[in-house]
Each structure stands twice: as C-alpha cells, then as structure tokens.
Amino acid sequence: MNIKPLADRVLVVPAPAEERTIGGIIIPDTAKEKPLKGEVVAVGNGTKDEEMVVKVGDTVLYGKYAGTELELDGTKYLIMRQSDILAIVE
C-alpha cells in the first residue's frame, strides 16, 4: 500500500532511536527520546500559498512534538506539515 500525502504534508520515516548505556545500564525503549531526524519518503503537491521545498530522499530535522505517528505494514511513519520541518540535512 502506498501513502500519498495531501497538500503541504510530508511522510517521514523517523531515524531509529540511539541505543545508549549509562555505566553499564541499558536504557529501555520506553525511556528513549523520540528521534528528531528522519528521511522523507513521500510529499504532497503543496498548496497555492506554499510551494514544496522538501523532496523524497531528503534527511530532515523536525520538532519534538511534530507530526502524527502511524504504522503501516510494521513500519512506523510520521506525517506532518512541511512547516513542522525545521531543516534539511545536507
């Protein structure tokens, strides 16, 4: 199944949370911070007021509470407005 975002929305696959240990203690998944970086896998067509700047394949940084989480075929995605994206990583 393909997901095609509408208007100025972007579909992002979040980067996996980094595995950290503190003095030999492994931090459980529930305590890991949400990643703030991901790869764009689909973009909408934009609106008459906002041209789409991001494109498929871009690595982006987004805000901590940006987007809506969804899961499809075992893959987790975030769908958000282009304005929720803070920067493109080059």
N, CA, C and O of each residue as an XYZ file, in Angstrom:
360
protein
N       0.847     -1.182      0.000
C       0.000      0.000      0.000
C       0.888      1.239      0.000
O       1.838      1.325      0.777
N       0.583      2.186     -0.859
C       1.325      3.442     -0.910
C       0.542      4.532     -0.201
O      -0.688      4.552     -0.236
N       1.265      5.438      0.443
C       0.645      6.578      1.108
C       1.060      7.821      0.341
O       2.254      8.066      0.167
N       0.097      8.612     -0.120
C       0.368      9.858     -0.829
C      -0.160     11.004      0.024
O      -1.372     11.190      0.130
N       0.749     11.779      0.638
C       0.302     12.912      1.453
C      -0.435     13.946      0.601
O      -0.145     14.101     -0.586
N      -1.373     14.641      1.204
C      -2.136     15.673      0.526
C      -1.603     17.050      0.889
O      -1.014     17.245      1.953
N      -1.818     17.996     -0.007
C      -1.472     19.408      0.191
C      -0.010     19.577      0.600
O       0.886     19.129     -0.116
N       0.242     20.219      1.743
C       1.619     20.517      2.162
C       2.133     19.527      3.199
O       2.980     19.873      4.023
N       1.627     18.305      3.163
C       2.063     17.306      4.140
C       3.208     16.460      3.602
O       3.376     16.304      2.393
N       3.993     15.917      4.531
C       5.193     15.141      4.213
C       5.156     13.861      5.041
O       4.791     13.891      6.216
N       5.535     12.732      4.432
C       5.619     11.455      5.129
C       7.083     11.158      5.411
O       7.905     11.132      4.495
N       7.408     10.934      6.683
C       8.792     10.764      7.125
C       8.945      9.436      7.862
O       8.089      9.057      8.661
N      10.041      8.735      7.586
C      10.414      7.557      8.371
C      11.418      8.046      9.414
O      12.522      8.449      9.051
N      11.061      8.020     10.704
C      11.982      8.500     11.731
C      13.237      7.634     11.807
O      13.187      6.420     11.608
N      14.356      8.282     12.098
C      15.605      7.548     12.331
C      15.423      6.724     13.602
O      14.725      7.156     14.519
N      16.042      5.539     13.670
C      15.898      4.730     14.887
C      16.497      5.448     16.097
O      17.485      6.172     15.976
N      15.888      5.238     17.258
C      16.406      5.817     18.496
C      17.771      5.207     18.788
O      17.980      4.007     18.610
N      18.686      6.041     19.232
C      20.043      5.567     19.507
C      20.070      4.718     20.763
O      19.452      5.063     21.771
N      20.782      3.616     20.700
C      20.956      2.721     21.849
C      22.015      3.336     22.755
O      23.143      3.571     22.324
N      21.658      3.594     23.998
C      22.614      4.193     24.931
C      22.706      3.353     26.183
O      21.746      2.708     26.604
N      23.888      3.379     26.763
C      24.055      2.759     28.075
C      24.698      3.791     28.985
O      25.512      4.607     28.552
N      24.324      3.740     30.231
C      24.899      4.649     31.223
C      25.536      3.780     32.293
O      24.840      3.157     33.094
N      26.850      3.742     32.303
C      27.563      2.958     33.307
C      27.157      1.494     33.298
O      27.074      0.877     34.360
N      26.904      0.927     32.134
C      26.531     -0.468     32.028
C      25.038     -0.730     32.136
O      24.601     -1.871     31.986
N      24.235      0.320     32.398
C      22.789      0.169     32.485
C      22.196      0.476     31.122
O      22.430      1.551     30.571
N      21.433     -0.454     30.577
C      20.806     -0.245     29.272
C      19.480      0.477     29.480
O      18.660      0.078     30.306
N      19.290      1.544     28.717
C      18.063      2.333     28.806
C      16.954      1.596     28.032
O      17.148      1.289     26.856
N      15.803      1.303     28.652
C      14.730      0.598     27.939
C      14.118      1.472     26.843
O      14.238      2.697     26.871
N      13.459      0.820     25.877
C      12.855      1.530     24.751
C      11.885      2.610     25.196
O      11.806      3.664     24.563
N      11.152      2.373     26.259
C      10.157      3.342     26.710
C      10.789      4.628     27.246
O      10.123      5.662     27.298
N      12.050      4.580     27.640
C      12.722      5.761     28.187
C      13.569      6.483     27.141
O      14.126      7.544     27.422
N      13.671      5.924     25.955
C      14.473      6.562     24.911
C      13.755      7.786     24.388
O      12.527      7.820     24.305
N      14.542      8.795     24.036
C      13.959     10.003     23.482
C      13.537      9.766     22.047
O      14.182      9.024     21.307
N      12.447     10.405     21.667
C      11.948     10.316     20.308
C      12.990     10.930     19.369
O      13.495     12.018     19.647
N      13.322     10.252     18.256
C      14.297     10.832     17.334
C      13.743     12.095     16.690
O      12.536     12.219     16.482
N      14.623     13.021     16.381
C      14.211     14.294     15.796
C      14.701     14.422     14.359
O      14.740     15.518     13.800
N      15.075     13.285     13.769
C      15.603     13.271     12.413
C      14.961     12.108     11.674
O      14.660     11.077     12.274
N      14.752     12.273     10.372
C      14.176     11.198      9.586
C      14.355     11.437      8.100
O      14.872     12.469      7.673
N      13.913     10.453      7.318
C      14.029     10.538      5.861
C      12.646     10.706      5.246
O      11.707      9.995      5.605
N      12.528     11.644      4.325
C      11.272     11.898      3.630
C      11.045     10.790      2.606
O      11.909     10.526      1.771
N       9.874     10.140      2.672
C       9.561      9.060      1.730
C       8.425      9.430      0.778
O       8.233      8.752     -0.232
N       7.668     10.484      1.074
C       6.614     10.950      0.174
C       6.270     12.396      0.523
O       6.344     12.799      1.684
N       5.893     13.169     -0.493
C       5.497     14.567     -0.280
C       4.210     14.849     -1.042
O       3.927     14.224     -2.063
N       3.440     15.794     -0.533
C       2.231     16.237     -1.212
C       2.579     17.199     -2.341
O       3.751     17.469     -2.602
N       1.555     17.711     -3.002
C       1.757     18.627     -4.131
C       1.925     20.075     -3.704
O       2.237     20.923     -4.540
N       1.729     20.380     -2.443
C       1.809     21.755     -1.972
C       0.445     22.430     -2.087
O      -0.549     21.807     -2.458
N       0.426     23.701     -1.763
C      -0.799     24.494     -1.876
C      -0.492     25.706     -2.737
O       0.658     25.942     -3.108
N      -1.524     26.470     -3.050
C      -1.288     27.666     -3.869
C      -0.440     28.702     -3.125
O       0.212     29.543     -3.743
N      -0.459     28.630     -1.784
C       0.305     29.575     -0.974
C       1.670     29.046     -0.552
O       2.536     29.827     -0.157
N       1.877     27.733     -0.628
C       3.130     27.155     -0.145
C       3.668     26.124     -1.132
O       3.050     25.085     -1.367
N       4.825     26.431     -1.702
C       5.500     25.518     -2.617
C       6.278     24.488     -1.800
O       6.851     24.824     -0.763
N       6.301     23.252     -2.254
C       7.026     22.205     -1.541
C       8.528     22.357     -1.774
O       8.995     22.367     -2.913
N       9.271     22.473     -0.682
C      10.722     22.638     -0.726
C      11.414     21.304     -0.514
O      12.437     21.025     -1.140
N      10.861     20.474      0.368
C      11.459     19.163      0.631
C      11.076     18.184     -0.470
O      10.036     18.331     -1.113
N      11.920     17.194     -0.677
C      11.639     16.185     -1.697
C      11.957     14.810     -1.140
O      12.618     14.687     -0.109
N      11.489     13.782     -1.821
C      11.718     12.405     -1.409
C      13.226     12.153     -1.344
O      13.967     12.516     -2.257
N      13.666     11.524     -0.250
C      15.077     11.214     -0.057
C      15.810     12.201      0.838
O      16.916     11.909      1.292
N      15.216     13.374      1.105
C      15.845     14.360      1.988
C      15.856     13.838      3.423
O      14.905     13.197      3.870
N      16.943     14.122      4.134
C      17.010     13.878      5.569
C      16.650     15.194      6.247
O      17.245     16.233      5.962
N      15.677     15.140      7.141
C      15.164     16.363      7.747
C      15.214     16.305      9.267
O      15.233     15.231      9.868
N      15.235     17.485      9.868
C      15.114     17.645     11.316
C      13.752     18.258     11.581
O      13.322     19.161     10.862
N      13.070     17.770     12.610
C      11.743     18.278     12.932
C      11.610     18.436     14.437
O      12.420     17.914     15.203
N      10.580     19.161     14.852
C      10.351     19.424     16.266
C       9.973     18.179     17.044
O       9.497     17.197     16.475
N      10.186     18.229     18.337
C       9.961     17.081     19.222
C       8.529     16.560     19.167
O       8.315     15.350     19.243
N       7.560     17.436     19.037
C       6.157     17.028     19.050
C       5.511     17.169     17.676
O       4.286     17.240     17.576
N       6.313     17.208     16.622
C       5.792     17.394     15.266
C       5.152     16.122     14.742
O       5.593     15.013     15.043
N       4.111     16.303     13.958
C       3.531     15.207     13.196
C       2.630     14.272     13.975
O       2.474     14.370     15.192
N       2.044     13.361     13.213
C       1.175     12.323     13.742
C       1.795     10.981     13.418
O       2.147     10.712     12.270
N       1.929     10.135     14.436
C       2.537      8.821     14.229
C       1.517      7.865     13.630
O       0.345      7.872     14.006
N       1.981      7.040     12.690
C       1.153      5.971     12.163
C       2.039      4.796     11.808
O       3.234      4.959     11.561
N       1.446      3.602     11.783
C       2.206      2.393     11.482
C       1.492      1.651     10.368
O       0.279      1.448     10.423
N       2.254      1.244      9.351
C       1.701      0.529      8.218
C       2.648     -0.590      7.831
O       3.827     -0.343      7.577
N       2.155     -1.809      7.782
C       2.964     -2.985      7.437
C       4.216     -3.105      8.305
O       5.274     -3.504      7.818
N       4.099     -2.763      9.587
C       5.204     -2.899     10.518
C       6.221     -1.770     10.482
O       7.198     -1.804     11.230
N       6.016     -0.774      9.633
C       6.933      0.371      9.553
C       6.262      1.582     10.186
O       5.103      1.885      9.901
N       7.006      2.273     11.048
C       6.470      3.465     11.697
C       6.780      4.694     10.844
O       7.891      4.847     10.335
N       5.784      5.562     10.699
C       5.908      6.790      9.921
C       5.441      7.968     10.755
O       4.737      7.803     11.751
N       5.841      9.152     10.336
C       5.300     10.404     10.855
C       4.762     11.163      9.660
O       5.438     11.270      8.637
N       3.548     11.696      9.776
C       3.032     12.567      8.730
C       2.890     13.949      9.351
O       2.291     14.103     10.416
N       3.444     14.951      8.679
C       3.475     16.301      9.234
C       3.392     17.327      8.123
O       3.598     17.011      6.951
N       3.094     18.537      8.495
C       3.109     19.635      7.531
C       4.560     20.025      7.257
O       5.435     19.868      8.109
N       4.789     20.529      6.062
C       6.132     20.970      5.713
C       6.627     22.040      6.696
O       7.823     22.112      6.976
N       5.726     22.860      7.217
C       6.128     23.913      8.153
C       6.608     23.361      9.491
O       7.228     24.092     10.263
N       6.335     22.071      9.789
C       6.835     21.447     11.018
C       8.304     21.028     10.886
O       8.961     20.722     11.881
N       8.805     21.017      9.661
C      10.193     20.634      9.421
C      11.071     21.859      9.690
O      10.808     22.953      9.191
N      12.116     21.648     10.489
C      12.988     22.751     10.875
C      14.147     22.952      9.908
O      14.568     24.085      9.673
N      14.675     21.845      9.335
C      15.840     21.964      8.459
C      15.997     20.710      7.619
O      15.506     19.636      7.968
N      16.703     20.876      6.490
C      17.110     19.746      5.653
C      18.587     19.530      5.902
O      19.378     20.470      5.813
N      18.969     18.297      6.213
C      20.369     17.957      6.483
C      21.043     17.597      5.163
O      20.584     16.707      4.448
N      22.131     18.289      4.844
C      22.862     18.010      3.585
C      24.177     17.382      3.865
O      24.926     17.078      2.937
